[in-house]
Amino acid sequence: MNNMSQSINLNSVKELVKQHGQEHLLKYANELSYDELLKLTMQINEIDWSIFAKNEKAEASSFFIEPIHVPSDMKENEESHRTIGLNAIREGKLCLLLLAGGQGTRLGFDKPKGAFNMGITKDLFIFQLLMEHTMDVVRLAGNFIHMYIMVSDINYGDTITFFKEHNYFGYDPEYLHFFVQELNPATDFDGRILMSSKSSLALSPNGNGGWFSSMHRAGLLDGIFDSSLEWINVFAVDNVLQRIADPVFLGATIESGKMCGAKVVKKAAPNEKVGAICLQNGKPHIIEYYELSDDMMYTKNDNGDLAYGFGVILNYLFPINRLKETLNMKMPHHIVKKAIPYIDENGTLIDPTEPNGLKYETLALDLIHKMDDCLVFPVEREKEFAPVKNSSGVDSVDTARELLVKNGYEL
């Protein structure tokens, strides 16, 4: 170890990993250059060790799940809601958050998913569609809306370059704020942190629920808290038909007096793989499709409709003041089995094809449960729900293209 390396305070890092039973993370420390060791120790020091704590699961009986009221008459007051929403946007009360950390790997595309071309005879990129949808509202309101775009450490450079090359698709770049999502280390099934190389932990994005803490870490929240902003519209890059900064949705949420809003669609089938909105102990909640029992999945209400028949499309409105309070709340971590590249005991990189470890993620849907109530806002799925998750089959490039054509787009 050279003298320069000692300034890293290796002893304190050794104590830290020993305290958590992760001494193997420094196994190759003596072989590393100063820069490599600095990178590794910084990653170790940034670990949120609480994510590995075993959560005490409450008894199932303490969770009372019941259907939530879904309004059926939202169209009746559409014009008044639009007026309220547009006025709020003109007064600078709304900002936007695009979750765009994903790569297009499942589409056979090695760039940011938002850079994927949905066009056939001309260019029609996913990012382009989302920006054009937002520009529709900008033109109506007469002013630009601040948009925060969460990218990953993997696609940050490519995303920035893509937007610049396409002149930000007509959006004023002063209103676009890119920031990088926080990362969590992955572990094997025994809780041992995996390494992707001798000088790096196996890190992955902390889930789509980590956006608010990531904004905080990026230093973006002070400006938001000190501004006139009251609402943030959170949406994901996957859905090429979604309406962003929808003034009707915003106006309806404001007029309802409820704490947040969630766009939903009527499920295509009882077992459709979307989170179902409901109530848990009287508070808004989203239950994942795999958590629904058969009984809940097929239960019908007095009208003969599925009691848990509306799924969220990851388009939410959150009040900024309430979100400020959640910074001090611990978000639950969802543990997911994944195939994770890692180095073995000999320092050889292994790229498994089957799940070999665990990733620790937070989900945006959990923020809903931090709210006291929620306006459930149903939309027409053929007009606002065209997810691009797979290269073919269900929720694929092909199905999304079909829906784009149905909605008047030329591909």
MIDOVEX-598993 format. One record per residue (C-alpha): residue number from 1; x, y, z. Coordinates in Angstrom, 2 decimals, decimal comma, m for minus. Layout:
# MIDOVEX-598993
+-----+---------+---------+---------+
| seq |       u |       v |       w |
+-----+---------+---------+---------+
| NUM |       X |       Y |       Z |
...
+-----+---------+---------+---------+
//
This chain:
# MIDOVEX-598993
+-----+---------+---------+---------+
| seq |       u |       v |       w |
+-----+---------+---------+---------+
|   1 |    0,00 |    0,00 |    0,00 |
|   2 |    1,57 |    3,34 |   m0,92 |
|   3 |    1,57 |    6,34 |    1,39 |
|   4 |   m0,92 |    8,21 |   m0,77 |
|   5 |   m3,48 |    5,49 |   m0,11 |
|   6 |   m3,29 |    6,01 |    3,64 |
|   7 |   m5,02 |    9,39 |    3,25 |
|   8 |   m8,18 |    7,48 |    2,35 |
|   9 |   m8,53 |    6,55 |    6,05 |
|  10 |   m8,57 |    2,87 |    5,28 |
|  11 |   m8,70 |    1,96 |    8,95 |
|  12 |  m12,09 |    3,57 |    9,40 |
|  13 |  m13,41 |    1,74 |    6,31 |
|  14 |  m12,03 |   m1,54 |    7,67 |
|  15 |  m13,92 |   m0,94 |   10,92 |
|  16 |  m17,09 |   m0,18 |    8,99 |
|  17 |  m17,07 |   m3,37 |    6,92 |
|  18 |  m16,09 |   m5,42 |    9,96 |
|  19 |  m19,02 |   m3,99 |   11,90 |
|  20 |  m21,38 |   m5,23 |    9,19 |
|  21 |  m19,68 |   m8,55 |    8,49 |
|  22 |  m18,57 |   m7,49 |    4,99 |
|  23 |  m14,77 |   m7,70 |    5,34 |
|  24 |  m14,48 |   m9,37 |    1,92 |
|  25 |  m15,12 |   m5,98 |    0,28 |
|  26 |  m11,49 |   m5,02 |    0,99 |
|  27 |  m10,01 |   m8,35 |   m0,01 |
|  28 |   m8,14 |   m6,85 |   m2,98 |
|  29 |   m7,31 |   m3,45 |   m1,40 |
|  30 |   m3,56 |   m4,08 |   m1,58 |
|  31 |   m3,75 |   m4,66 |   m5,34 |
|  32 |   m5,57 |   m1,43 |   m6,17 |
|  33 |   m4,26 |    1,87 |   m7,44 |
|  34 |   m5,01 |    4,99 |   m5,40 |
|  35 |   m7,91 |    5,97 |   m7,71 |
|  36 |   m9,37 |    2,46 |   m7,59 |
|  37 |   m9,15 |    2,32 |   m3,80 |
|  38 |  m10,66 |    5,78 |   m3,51 |
|  39 |  m13,60 |    4,70 |   m5,68 |
|  40 |  m14,16 |    1,53 |   m3,63 |
|  41 |  m13,96 |    3,22 |   m0,23 |
|  42 |  m16,32 |    5,98 |   m1,37 |
|  43 |  m18,85 |    3,36 |   m2,45 |
|  44 |  m18,56 |    1,61 |    0,92 |
|  45 |  m18,94 |    4,86 |    2,86 |
|  46 |  m22,09 |    5,72 |    0,91 |
|  47 |  m23,89 |    2,45 |    1,72 |
|  48 |  m27,19 |    2,84 |    3,55 |
|  49 |  m26,78 |   m0,21 |    5,79 |
|  50 |  m30,37 |    0,01 |    7,01 |
|  51 |  m31,62 |   m1,43 |    3,71 |
|  52 |  m30,26 |   m4,82 |    4,74 |
|  53 |  m32,07 |   m4,84 |    8,08 |
|  54 |  m34,70 |   m7,54 |    8,18 |
|  55 |  m38,07 |   m5,88 |    8,25 |
|  56 |  m40,43 |   m7,06 |   10,91 |
|  57 |  m43,47 |   m8,10 |    8,95 |
|  58 |  m46,76 |   m7,18 |   10,58 |
|  59 |  m49,37 |   m9,86 |   10,96 |
|  60 |  m51,59 |  m10,15 |    7,92 |
|  61 |  m54,62 |   m9,54 |   10,15 |
|  62 |  m53,36 |   m6,00 |   10,86 |
|  63 |  m53,67 |   m5,13 |    7,17 |
|  64 |  m57,28 |   m4,47 |    6,26 |
|  65 |  m57,50 |   m4,25 |    2,47 |
|  66 |  m60,69 |   m2,96 |    0,88 |
|  67 |  m61,76 |   m1,43 |   m2,46 |
|  68 |  m61,31 |    2,31 |   m2,98 |
|  69 |  m63,91 |    4,62 |   m4,50 |
|  70 |  m63,29 |    5,24 |   m8,20 |
|  71 |  m65,26 |    8,23 |   m9,55 |
|  72 |  m67,34 |    7,50 |  m12,62 |
|  73 |  m68,26 |   11,08 |  m13,51 |
|  74 |  m64,91 |   12,80 |  m14,05 |
|  75 |  m65,92 |   13,89 |  m17,57 |
|  76 |  m68,81 |   16,02 |  m16,23 |
|  77 |  m66,54 |   18,71 |  m14,80 |
|  78 |  m63,70 |   18,39 |  m17,32 |
|  79 |  m63,75 |   22,01 |  m18,47 |
|  80 |  m63,77 |   23,50 |  m14,97 |
|  81 |  m60,98 |   21,11 |  m13,95 |
|  82 |  m58,96 |   22,14 |  m17,00 |
|  83 |  m59,36 |   25,82 |  m16,09 |
|  84 |  m58,25 |   25,21 |  m12,50 |
|  85 |  m55,28 |   23,14 |  m13,65 |
|  86 |  m54,14 |   25,61 |  m16,30 |
|  87 |  m54,36 |   28,49 |  m13,82 |
|  88 |  m52,19 |   26,53 |  m11,37 |
|  89 |  m49,63 |   25,87 |  m14,10 |
|  90 |  m49,60 |   29,55 |  m15,12 |
|  91 |  m49,00 |   30,45 |  m11,47 |
|  92 |  m45,96 |   28,15 |  m11,37 |
|  93 |  m47,48 |   25,62 |   m8,98 |
|  94 |  m46,61 |   22,46 |  m10,98 |
|  95 |  m43,33 |   20,75 |  m11,80 |
|  96 |  m42,69 |   17,42 |  m13,49 |
|  97 |  m40,54 |   14,39 |  m12,79 |
|  98 |  m39,64 |   11,92 |  m15,54 |
|  99 |  m38,26 |    8,57 |  m14,36 |
| 100 |  m35,83 |    7,73 |  m17,16 |
| 101 |  m33,08 |    5,63 |  m15,60 |
| 102 |  m33,80 |    2,50 |  m17,62 |
| 103 |  m31,89 |    1,08 |  m20,55 |
| 104 |  m33,60 |   m0,43 |  m23,59 |
| 105 |  m32,05 |   m3,85 |  m22,94 |
| 106 |  m35,33 |   m5,76 |  m23,10 |
| 107 |  m36,02 |   m4,07 |  m26,43 |
| 108 |  m32,67 |   m5,26 |  m27,83 |
| 109 |  m31,39 |   m1,68 |  m27,56 |
| 110 |  m28,25 |   m0,74 |  m25,64 |
| 111 |  m29,06 |    2,96 |  m25,12 |
| 112 |  m31,49 |    4,79 |  m22,80 |
| 113 |  m35,00 |    3,46 |  m23,26 |
| 114 |  m36,21 |    6,99 |  m24,00 |
| 115 |  m33,92 |    7,11 |  m27,04 |
| 116 |  m35,69 |    4,12 |  m28,62 |
| 117 |  m37,22 |    4,90 |  m32,01 |
| 118 |  m40,93 |    4,03 |  m32,21 |
| 119 |  m41,06 |    5,22 |  m35,81 |
| 120 |  m41,02 |    2,96 |  m38,85 |
| 121 |  m40,75 |    5,35 |  m41,81 |
| 122 |  m39,53 |    8,32 |  m39,76 |
| 123 |  m37,94 |    9,08 |  m36,41 |
| 124 |  m40,32 |    9,09 |  m33,45 |
| 125 |  m38,35 |    8,59 |  m30,27 |
| 126 |  m39,93 |    7,85 |  m26,90 |
| 127 |  m38,36 |   10,99 |  m25,40 |
| 128 |  m39,69 |   12,94 |  m28,37 |
| 129 |  m43,24 |   11,74 |  m27,77 |
| 130 |  m43,10 |   12,64 |  m24,07 |
| 131 |  m41,70 |   16,10 |  m24,74 |
| 132 |  m44,28 |   16,75 |  m27,45 |
| 133 |  m47,07 |   15,74 |  m25,05 |
| 134 |  m45,69 |   18,21 |  m22,50 |
| 135 |  m45,37 |   20,92 |  m25,14 |
| 136 |  m49,12 |   20,59 |  m25,80 |
| 137 |  m49,74 |   21,87 |  m22,26 |
| 138 |  m46,95 |   24,45 |  m22,43 |
| 139 |  m48,66 |   26,02 |  m25,44 |
| 140 |  m52,04 |   26,01 |  m23,67 |
| 141 |  m50,64 |   27,52 |  m20,48 |
| 142 |  m48,33 |   29,95 |  m22,23 |
| 143 |  m45,30 |   29,07 |  m20,11 |
| 144 |  m42,75 |   26,31 |  m19,71 |
| 145 |  m42,89 |   23,91 |  m16,77 |
| 146 |  m39,83 |   22,81 |  m14,84 |
| 147 |  m39,10 |   19,15 |  m15,59 |
| 148 |  m36,71 |   17,04 |  m13,53 |
| 149 |  m35,35 |   13,99 |  m15,35 |
| 150 |  m33,93 |   11,17 |  m13,27 |
| 151 |  m31,34 |    9,14 |  m15,15 |
| 152 |  m28,96 |    6,39 |  m14,04 |
| 153 |  m25,19 |    6,44 |  m13,75 |
| 154 |  m25,18 |    4,18 |  m16,83 |
| 155 |  m27,27 |    6,34 |  m19,15 |
| 156 |  m26,57 |    9,87 |  m17,86 |
| 157 |  m24,09 |   10,84 |  m20,60 |
| 158 |  m26,10 |    9,23 |  m23,40 |
| 159 |  m29,32 |   10,91 |  m22,25 |
| 160 |  m27,79 |   14,40 |  m22,04 |
| 161 |  m26,15 |   13,96 |  m25,45 |
| 162 |  m29,39 |   12,68 |  m26,99 |
| 163 |  m31,38 |   15,68 |  m25,81 |
| 164 |  m28,72 |   18,12 |  m27,00 |
| 165 |  m28,47 |   16,46 |  m30,43 |
| 166 |  m32,24 |   16,83 |  m30,86 |
| 167 |  m32,34 |   20,42 |  m29,58 |
| 168 |  m34,34 |   19,28 |  m26,53 |
| 169 |  m37,30 |   18,58 |  m28,85 |
| 170 |  m38,27 |   22,24 |  m28,70 |
| 171 |  m38,29 |   22,46 |  m24,89 |
| 172 |  m36,44 |   25,32 |  m23,20 |
| 173 |  m33,33 |   23,64 |  m21,69 |
| 174 |  m33,39 |   26,10 |  m18,77 |
| 175 |  m36,47 |   24,23 |  m17,57 |
| 176 |  m34,87 |   20,76 |  m17,83 |
| 177 |  m32,92 |   19,44 |  m14,83 |
| 178 |  m31,10 |   16,11 |  m15,15 |
| 179 |  m29,94 |   14,23 |  m12,07 |
| 180 |  m28,61 |   10,76 |  m11,31 |
| 181 |  m30,51 |    8,16 |   m9,33 |
| 182 |  m28,91 |    6,79 |   m6,16 |
| 183 |  m27,54 |    3,26 |   m6,20 |
| 184 |  m27,88 |    0,40 |   m3,74 |
| 185 |  m25,49 |   m2,56 |   m3,47 |
| 186 |  m26,75 |   m6,03 |   m4,37 |
| 187 |  m26,16 |   m9,07 |   m2,19 |
| 188 |  m26,14 |  m12,83 |   m2,51 |
| 189 |  m28,96 |  m14,77 |   m0,89 |
| 190 |  m27,09 |  m14,74 |    2,43 |
| 191 |  m26,80 |  m10,95 |    2,55 |
| 192 |  m23,16 |  m10,81 |    1,47 |
| 193 |  m22,56 |   m7,75 |   m0,73 |
| 194 |  m21,51 |   m8,72 |   m4,24 |
| 195 |  m18,66 |   m7,04 |   m6,11 |
| 196 |  m18,62 |   m6,35 |   m9,85 |
| 197 |  m14,82 |   m5,99 |   m9,88 |
| 198 |  m11,96 |   m5,87 |   m7,39 |
| 199 |  m12,51 |   m2,13 |   m7,04 |
| 200 |  m16,29 |   m1,80 |   m7,27 |
| 201 |  m19,42 |   m3,05 |   m5,55 |
| 202 |  m22,22 |   m4,55 |   m7,60 |
| 203 |  m24,52 |   m1,51 |   m7,61 |
| 204 |  m27,96 |   m0,99 |   m9,12 |
| 205 |  m30,53 |    1,85 |   m9,11 |
| 206 |  m32,54 |    2,11 |   m5,89 |
| 207 |  m35,92 |    1,70 |   m7,60 |
| 208 |  m38,42 |    4,22 |   m8,95 |
| 209 |  m39,40 |    5,20 |   m5,41 |
| 210 |  m35,94 |    6,59 |   m4,76 |
| 211 |  m36,48 |    9,69 |   m6,87 |
| 212 |  m37,20 |   12,10 |   m4,01 |
| 213 |  m34,16 |   11,15 |   m1,94 |
| 214 |  m32,09 |   11,25 |   m5,14 |
| 215 |  m33,33 |   14,78 |   m5,86 |
| 216 |  m32,40 |   15,73 |   m2,29 |
| 217 |  m28,92 |   14,31 |   m2,70 |
| 218 |  m28,52 |   16,15 |   m6,02 |
| 219 |  m29,25 |   19,44 |   m4,22 |
| 220 |  m32,45 |   20,14 |   m6,15 |
| 221 |  m34,98 |   20,29 |   m3,34 |
| 222 |  m33,96 |   23,58 |   m1,72 |
| 223 |  m34,87 |   25,44 |   m4,89 |
| 224 |  m38,20 |   23,61 |   m5,06 |
| 225 |  m39,06 |   24,18 |   m1,39 |
| 226 |  m38,26 |   27,90 |   m1,70 |
| 227 |  m40,38 |   28,36 |   m4,82 |
| 228 |  m44,10 |   28,70 |   m5,55 |
| 229 |  m44,27 |   25,02 |   m6,55 |
| 230 |  m47,02 |   23,03 |   m4,84 |
| 231 |  m47,39 |   19,88 |   m6,95 |
| 232 |  m45,13 |   17,43 |   m8,74 |
| 233 |  m46,38 |   15,16 |  m11,52 |
| 234 |  m44,38 |   11,91 |  m11,50 |
| 235 |  m44,39 |    9,69 |  m14,58 |
| 236 |  m42,26 |    6,98 |  m16,18 |
| 237 |  m40,54 |    6,81 |  m19,54 |
| 238 |  m42,30 |    3,54 |  m20,54 |
| 239 |  m45,73 |    4,88 |  m21,48 |
| 240 |  m45,67 |    6,61 |  m24,88 |
| 241 |  m49,31 |    7,77 |  m24,77 |
| 242 |  m49,50 |    9,26 |  m21,29 |
| 243 |  m50,69 |   12,80 |  m20,79 |
| 244 |  m48,08 |   14,78 |  m18,87 |
| 245 |  m48,88 |   17,93 |  m16,87 |
| 246 |  m52,51 |   17,10 |  m17,62 |
| 247 |  m54,41 |   20,23 |  m16,49 |
| 248 |  m57,65 |   18,26 |  m16,09 |
| 249 |  m55,96 |   15,75 |  m13,75 |
| 250 |  m54,29 |   18,57 |  m11,81 |
| 251 |  m57,48 |   20,62 |  m11,56 |
| 252 |  m59,55 |   17,63 |  m10,46 |
| 253 |  m57,00 |   16,75 |   m7,76 |
| 254 |  m56,90 |   20,34 |   m6,48 |
| 255 |  m60,69 |   20,66 |   m6,45 |
| 256 |  m61,15 |   17,30 |   m4,74 |
| 257 |  m59,17 |   18,52 |   m1,72 |
| 258 |  m57,41 |   15,17 |   m1,60 |
| 259 |  m53,73 |   14,93 |   m0,81 |
| 260 |  m52,59 |   13,25 |   m4,03 |
| 261 |  m53,82 |   11,88 |   m7,33 |
| 262 |  m53,26 |    8,67 |   m9,28 |
| 263 |  m54,21 |    7,97 |  m12,87 |
| 264 |  m55,66 |    4,49 |  m13,36 |
| 265 |  m57,09 |    2,34 |  m16,13 |
| 266 |  m59,70 |   m0,36 |  m15,97 |
| 267 |  m57,82 |   m3,66 |  m15,94 |
| 268 |  m57,92 |   m5,67 |  m19,17 |
| 269 |  m58,24 |   m8,89 |  m17,16 |
| 270 |  m58,48 |   m9,78 |  m13,44 |
| 271 |  m54,89 |  m11,06 |  m13,49 |
| 272 |  m53,35 |   m8,23 |  m15,54 |
| 273 |  m49,85 |   m7,44 |  m14,29 |
| 274 |  m50,53 |   m3,97 |  m12,94 |
| 275 |  m50,73 |   m2,73 |   m9,36 |
| 276 |  m54,34 |   m2,41 |   m8,17 |
| 277 |  m55,34 |    0,68 |   m6,26 |
| 278 |  m57,22 |    0,07 |   m3,03 |
| 279 |  m57,34 |    1,07 |    0,64 |
| 280 |  m55,16 |   m0,40 |    3,38 |
| 281 |  m56,35 |    0,44 |    6,88 |
| 282 |  m58,28 |    3,34 |    5,41 |
| 283 |  m55,33 |    4,89 |    3,52 |
| 284 |  m54,67 |    4,77 |   m0,23 |
| 285 |  m52,58 |    1,79 |   m1,18 |
| 286 |  m51,40 |   m0,03 |   m4,28 |
| 287 |  m51,30 |   m3,77 |   m4,09 |
| 288 |  m49,09 |   m5,55 |   m6,60 |
| 289 |  m50,75 |   m8,05 |   m8,93 |
| 290 |  m48,82 |  m10,95 |   m7,38 |
| 291 |  m50,06 |   m9,98 |   m3,91 |
| 292 |  m53,73 |  m10,29 |   m4,88 |
| 293 |  m55,36 |  m13,49 |   m3,67 |
| 294 |  m57,62 |  m15,32 |   m6,13 |
| 295 |  m60,58 |  m14,22 |   m4,07 |
| 296 |  m59,61 |  m10,54 |   m4,28 |
| 297 |  m58,67 |  m10,84 |   m7,93 |
| 298 |  m62,13 |  m12,01 |   m8,99 |
| 299 |  m64,36 |  m10,36 |   m6,36 |
| 300 |  m67,01 |   m8,08 |   m7,83 |
| 301 |  m68,81 |   m5,09 |   m6,38 |
| 302 |  m72,55 |   m4,36 |   m6,37 |
| 303 |  m72,34 |   m3,08 |   m9,94 |
| 304 |  m70,85 |   m6,35 |  m11,17 |
| 305 |  m67,43 |   m4,81 |  m11,79 |
| 306 |  m64,16 |   m6,10 |  m10,37 |
| 307 |  m63,73 |   m4,73 |   m6,85 |
| 308 |  m59,99 |   m4,36 |   m7,48 |
| 309 |  m60,41 |   m3,64 |  m11,17 |
| 310 |  m58,37 |   m0,48 |  m11,65 |
| 311 |  m54,62 |   m0,53 |  m12,16 |
| 312 |  m52,15 |    2,33 |  m11,76 |
| 313 |  m50,14 |    3,51 |  m14,78 |
| 314 |  m47,37 |    5,31 |  m12,85 |
| 315 |  m48,69 |    8,82 |  m13,36 |
| 316 |  m49,10 |   10,51 |   m9,99 |
| 317 |  m49,59 |   13,95 |   m8,48 |
| 318 |  m47,93 |   14,54 |   m5,11 |
| 319 |  m48,04 |   17,64 |   m2,88 |
| 320 |  m44,53 |   18,97 |   m2,35 |
| 321 |  m45,10 |   19,97 |    1,29 |
| 322 |  m46,15 |   16,42 |    2,20 |
| 323 |  m43,22 |   14,94 |    0,31 |
| 324 |  m40,93 |   17,18 |    2,35 |
| 325 |  m42,13 |   15,33 |    5,45 |
| 326 |  m41,34 |   11,94 |    3,88 |
| 327 |  m37,63 |   12,76 |    3,73 |
| 328 |  m37,51 |   11,74 |    7,38 |
| 329 |  m39,65 |    8,63 |    6,83 |
| 330 |  m38,13 |    5,26 |    6,05 |
| 331 |  m39,36 |    3,92 |    2,74 |
| 332 |  m39,88 |    0,15 |    2,63 |
| 333 |  m37,42 |   m1,77 |    0,47 |
| 334 |  m38,69 |   m4,40 |   m1,94 |
| 335 |  m36,24 |   m7,26 |   m2,29 |
| 336 |  m36,07 |   m8,72 |   m5,79 |
| 337 |  m34,24 |  m11,83 |   m6,96 |
| 338 |  m32,08 |  m11,07 |  m10,01 |
| 339 |  m29,20 |  m12,47 |  m12,07 |
| 340 |  m26,34 |  m10,20 |  m10,97 |
| 341 |  m22,83 |  m10,22 |  m12,51 |
| 342 |  m20,20 |  m10,58 |   m9,77 |
| 343 |  m16,62 |  m11,66 |   m9,11 |
| 344 |  m16,11 |  m14,99 |   m7,36 |
| 345 |  m13,59 |  m15,92 |   m4,65 |
| 346 |  m10,82 |  m15,95 |   m7,26 |
| 347 |  m11,67 |  m12,50 |   m8,62 |
| 348 |  m13,14 |  m13,95 |  m11,81 |
| 349 |  m16,16 |  m12,16 |  m13,28 |
| 350 |  m19,23 |  m14,42 |  m13,44 |
| 351 |  m22,27 |  m13,46 |  m15,53 |
| 352 |  m25,09 |  m15,76 |  m14,32 |
| 353 |  m28,17 |  m16,56 |  m16,37 |
| 354 |  m30,29 |  m17,48 |  m13,32 |
| 355 |  m31,02 |  m15,33 |  m10,24 |
| 356 |  m28,07 |  m15,49 |   m7,87 |
| 357 |  m28,70 |  m12,50 |   m5,63 |
| 358 |  m30,95 |   m9,77 |   m4,32 |
| 359 |  m31,54 |   m6,16 |   m5,32 |
| 360 |  m33,04 |   m3,68 |   m2,87 |
| 361 |  m35,50 |   m1,22 |   m4,39 |
| 362 |  m38,01 |    1,38 |   m3,30 |
| 363 |  m41,17 |    1,88 |   m5,36 |
| 364 |  m43,04 |    5,08 |   m6,22 |
| 365 |  m46,30 |    3,38 |   m5,31 |
| 366 |  m45,23 |    3,27 |   m1,65 |
| 367 |  m45,35 |    7,07 |   m1,53 |
| 368 |  m49,09 |    6,82 |   m2,15 |
| 369 |  m49,50 |    5,08 |    1,20 |
| 370 |  m47,71 |    8,00 |    2,92 |
| 371 |  m50,66 |   10,20 |    1,85 |
| 372 |  m53,90 |   10,49 |    3,81 |
| 373 |  m56,13 |   10,17 |    0,77 |
| 374 |  m55,97 |   10,00 |   m3,00 |
| 375 |  m58,09 |   11,04 |   m5,96 |
| 376 |  m58,39 |    8,00 |   m8,20 |
| 377 |  m58,53 |    9,40 |  m11,72 |
| 378 |  m59,64 |    6,88 |  m14,38 |
| 379 |  m58,50 |    7,42 |  m17,97 |
| 380 |  m59,18 |    5,60 |  m21,24 |
| 381 |  m56,47 |    3,00 |  m21,63 |
| 382 |  m56,47 |    3,14 |  m25,44 |
| 383 |  m55,77 |    6,88 |  m25,27 |
| 384 |  m53,34 |    7,06 |  m22,36 |
| 385 |  m51,77 |    3,65 |  m21,72 |
| 386 |  m49,27 |    2,26 |  m24,21 |
| 387 |  m46,42 |    0,78 |  m22,14 |
| 388 |  m43,22 |   m0,29 |  m23,91 |
| 389 |  m41,74 |   m3,03 |  m21,76 |
| 390 |  m40,98 |   m5,86 |  m24,17 |
| 391 |  m39,72 |   m6,24 |  m27,74 |
| 392 |  m42,79 |   m8,31 |  m28,68 |
| 393 |  m45,99 |   m9,70 |  m27,18 |
| 394 |  m47,88 |   m7,98 |  m24,35 |
| 395 |  m46,95 |   m4,36 |  m23,53 |
| 396 |  m44,43 |   m4,33 |  m26,33 |
| 397 |  m43,10 |   m2,11 |  m29,09 |
| 398 |  m45,67 |   m3,69 |  m31,43 |
| 399 |  m48,70 |   m3,10 |  m29,19 |
| 400 |  m47,60 |    0,47 |  m28,43 |
| 401 |  m47,18 |    1,20 |  m32,14 |
| 402 |  m50,70 |   m0,07 |  m32,80 |
| 403 |  m52,07 |    2,28 |  m30,16 |
| 404 |  m50,07 |    5,21 |  m31,49 |
| 405 |  m51,57 |    4,64 |  m34,94 |
| 406 |  m55,07 |    4,43 |  m33,38 |
| 407 |  m54,45 |    7,82 |  m31,82 |
| 408 |  m53,51 |    9,42 |  m35,13 |
| 409 |  m49,71 |    9,16 |  m35,13 |
| 410 |  m47,87 |    8,49 |  m38,35 |
| 411 |  m45,04 |    6,02 |  m37,87 |
+-----+---------+---------+---------+
//
